[in-house]
Amino acid sequence: MPEPDYEYHGLMAEAWDVLRGDTSGWPDRLFYLDLIRRHGQPVLDVGCGTGRLLLDYLEQGIDIDGVDYSPEMLALCRRQAAERSLTPTLYEQPVEALALPRCYRTILVPSSSIQLLTAPGLVNRALGRLVEHLLPGGLLAASVMTLWEEGDPLESEWEAEATRPDGVTFRRSARSRFDPEIMCEHTEDLYQKVVGGVVVAEELHRKLRATRSYTQVEARYLFERAGLVDVRVLHEFTPEPARPEDTLFVVTGRRDDDLRNEDDDAG
């Protein structure tokens, strides 16, 4: 049976929240909330997945929609929303072909999701679509990571294990190899579902060019090339400017008010 054309499927999707554990204290949660309060609503959560941020913000009365390309992650999001008596507006679309019925004051791309678009043409199209979905003066914010620097090892391995409240355990054995020539990471992840000490399901997820690494300069250029103005690179999840040594940073940029005026004139 062929694999689906979206990445987050099968055991990878089922184990996602369990392996991440409690994310309520992650620093990006309050950081993005502050951006929303300063730049306004409505809000779009790009790559919303199972709703880590989306459902939290929706519960606080924020006007927020979500988009993801994985129907399995969106199904998990709807299930969790129902448990919290929430009814989110969710869209199943690839970001490079985004076509939603409204525009947004704030668009968030958390969890370095922009780096999953590893082909330069693809990420440029995606940013173009996101800019088209910004209201005049609206803000786009994306977290970005530099995955490799000169002198770092090219290969890494790690393991994780966590148990669901119903006693089901998930294991993930991850291997990655970084290719400096194309600045992309190749990944291989073995997921196991364990019940009563017995492995009842197992999946191997391999992906070439799974994630692309960006320096601060490269990430800034992506935003500027997309036509955004007032582009800033911030230190981790703070309002402070990024430091030269930062390998985790957030890039923000605004849609120029004049862009919508030009669109109107052209119509």
C-alpha positions in Angstrom: 0.0 0.0 0.0 1.6 3.3 -1.0 2.3 5.9 1.6 0.1 9.1 1.6 1.6 12.2 0.1 1.5 14.0 3.4 4.2 13.4 6.1 2.3 13.1 9.4 0.4 9.8 9.1 0.0 6.5 10.8 1.8 5.9 14.1 3.7 9.2 13.6 0.4 11.1 13.9 -1.0 8.9 16.7 2.1 9.1 18.8 2.7 12.9 18.2 1.1 14.4 21.3 2.0 11.5 23.6 5.7 11.8 22.8 5.7 15.6 23.1 4.1 15.4 26.6 2.9 18.5 28.4 3.5 21.5 26.1 1.7 24.1 28.2 4.9 25.6 29.5 6.6 25.9 26.1 7.9 29.4 25.6 6.4 29.9 22.2 2.8 29.7 23.6 3.0 33.1 25.5 5.2 34.6 22.8 2.7 34.1 20.0 -0.1 35.1 22.3 1.6 38.4 22.9 2.0 38.9 19.1 -1.7 38.3 18.6 -2.6 40.8 21.3 -0.3 43.4 19.7 -1.1 42.8 16.0 -4.7 41.7 16.2 -7.2 39.1 15.0 -8.3 37.1 13.1 -5.4 34.6 13.4 -4.2 31.7 11.2 -2.2 28.8 12.7 -0.2 27.3 9.8 0.6 23.6 10.3 -1.7 23.5 13.3 -1.4 19.8 13.6 -3.4 18.4 16.6 -4.1 21.9 17.9 -1.4 22.5 20.5 -1.7 26.3 20.1 -4.9 26.6 18.2 -7.2 25.0 20.9 -5.5 26.9 23.7 -6.0 30.2 22.0 -9.6 29.3 20.8 -10.4 28.5 24.4 -9.4 32.1 25.3 -11.8 33.5 22.9 -9.3 34.3 20.1 -10.7 34.3 16.6 -8.3 31.7 15.1 -8.4 29.2 12.2 -6.1 26.3 11.5 -4.6 24.8 8.3 -2.7 21.6 7.9 -2.0 19.1 5.1 -2.4 16.0 7.2 -6.1 14.8 7.5 -5.0 12.5 10.3 -3.5 15.3 12.4 -6.7 17.4 11.8 -8.9 14.5 12.9 -6.9 14.3 16.1 -7.4 18.1 16.5 -11.1 17.8 16.0 -11.3 15.0 18.6 -9.4 17.0 21.2 -11.5 20.0 20.4 -14.7 18.1 21.0 -13.4 16.9 24.4 -13.0 20.6 25.3 -16.4 21.6 23.7 -14.6 23.6 21.0 -15.5 23.8 17.3 -12.4 25.1 15.4 -12.4 26.1 11.8 -9.9 23.8 10.1 -8.7 23.6 6.5 -6.8 20.7 4.9 -4.5 22.4 2.4 -0.8 22.5 1.4 0.5 25.9 2.4 2.1 26.5 -1.1 -1.4 26.3 -2.6 -3.3 28.1 0.2 -6.7 29.4 -0.8 -8.8 30.3 2.3 -12.1 32.3 2.4 -10.7 35.2 4.4 -7.5 37.1 5.3 -5.8 37.5 8.7 -4.3 40.1 10.9 -1.7 37.7 12.3 -0.4 34.5 10.7 1.7 32.1 12.8 4.0 29.3 11.4 5.1 27.7 14.7 7.4 24.7 15.4 9.8 25.5 12.5 7.1 24.2 10.1 8.3 26.4 7.3 11.5 24.2 7.1 9.5 21.2 6.0 9.2 22.9 2.6 12.7 22.0 1.5 12.6 23.0 -2.2 13.4 26.7 -2.7 10.6 27.2 -5.2 8.1 25.5 -2.9 8.9 27.7 0.1 8.9 30.8 -2.0 5.4 29.9 -3.3 4.2 29.2 0.3 5.4 32.5 1.6 3.7 34.2 -1.3 0.4 32.5 -0.5 0.8 33.5 3.2 1.4 37.1 2.3 -1.7 37.1 0.1 -3.7 36.0 3.1 -2.5 38.8 5.3 -4.6 41.9 5.8 -2.9 45.2 5.1 -0.3 45.8 7.8 -0.8 42.2 9.0 2.0 40.2 10.6 3.6 36.9 9.6 5.7 35.2 12.2 7.7 31.9 11.8 10.1 30.1 14.1 13.2 28.9 12.4 16.2 26.8 13.4 19.8 26.5 12.1 20.1 22.8 12.1 23.8 22.5 11.4 26.9 24.7 11.6 30.5 24.1 10.5 32.1 21.6 12.9 28.8 20.0 14.1 28.4 16.2 13.6 26.6 15.2 10.4 24.7 12.3 12.0 22.7 12.0 15.2 20.5 9.5 16.9 18.0 9.7 19.8 15.1 7.8 21.4 11.9 8.8 23.1 9.2 6.8 24.9 6.0 7.9 26.6 2.8 6.2 27.8 -0.8 7.4 27.2 -3.3 7.5 30.1 -4.8 4.3 28.8 -1.5 2.4 29.2 -0.5 2.3 25.6 3.2 3.2 25.1 4.8 4.8 22.1 8.5 4.6 21.2 10.4 6.6 18.7 13.9 5.8 17.6 15.2 8.6 15.4 18.3 8.9 13.1 19.2 11.9 11.0 22.0 12.7 8.5 22.7 16.3 7.5 23.9 17.1 4.0 25.9 20.4 4.0 25.8 20.6 0.2 22.1 21.0 0.0 21.7 22.2 3.7 19.0 19.6 4.3 18.5 16.9 6.9 17.5 13.3 5.9 15.6 11.4 8.6 14.7 7.9 9.5 12.2 7.3 12.4 11.0 4.0 13.8 7.7 4.2 15.6 6.4 1.4 17.9 3.1 1.0 19.7 3.4 -1.2 22.8 0.5 -2.8 24.7 1.2 -4.9 27.7 4.9 -5.0 26.9 4.2 -6.3 23.4 4.9 -4.3 20.2 1.5 -4.4 18.4 2.4 -2.0 15.6 5.5 -0.7 14.0 6.3 1.8 11.2 9.5 3.0 9.7 9.2 6.6 8.3 12.1 7.6 6.0 12.3 11.0 4.4 15.0 12.5 2.1 15.3 16.2 2.5 13.0 16.2 5.4 14.0 19.6 6.8 16.0 22.5 5.5 18.4 24.5 7.6 18.5 28.3 7.5 20.8 30.9 8.9 19.4 34.1 10.2 20.5 35.9 7.0 18.8 33.4 4.8 15.6 33.4 6.8 15.4 37.2 6.7 16.0 37.1 2.9 13.0 34.7 2.5 10.7 37.2 4.2 12.1 40.2 2.3 11.8 38.3 -1.0 8.2 37.6 -0.3 7.6 41.4 -0.2 7.2 41.7 3.6 8.5 44.9 5.3 9.8 45.7 8.7 11.4 42.2 8.8 12.9 41.3 12.2 14.9 38.4 13.5 14.2 37.8 17.2 16.1 36.0 19.9 14.3 32.7 20.5 10.8 33.5 21.7 11.4 37.0 23.0 11.0 40.5 21.6 14.8 41.0 21.7 16.9 41.0 18.5 18.6 37.7 17.7 22.1 37.2 18.8 24.8 36.1 16.3 25.1 32.7 18.0 21.3 32.0 18.0 20.3 28.8 16.3 16.7 29.2 17.3 15.0 32.4 16.3 11.7 33.9 15.1 11.3 35.9 11.9 8.5 38.5 11.7 7.4 40.7 8.8 4.4 42.9 7.9 2.4 43.1 4.7 2.8 46.6 3.4 -0.4 48.6 3.5 0.2 49.8 0.0 0.1 46.2 -1.4 -3.7 46.0 -0.9 -4.1 49.4 -2.3 -2.3 48.3 -5.5 -4.5 45.2 -5.6 -7.6 47.3 -5.4 -6.3 49.7 -8.1 -5.5 46.8 -10.4 -9.1 45.5 -10.0 
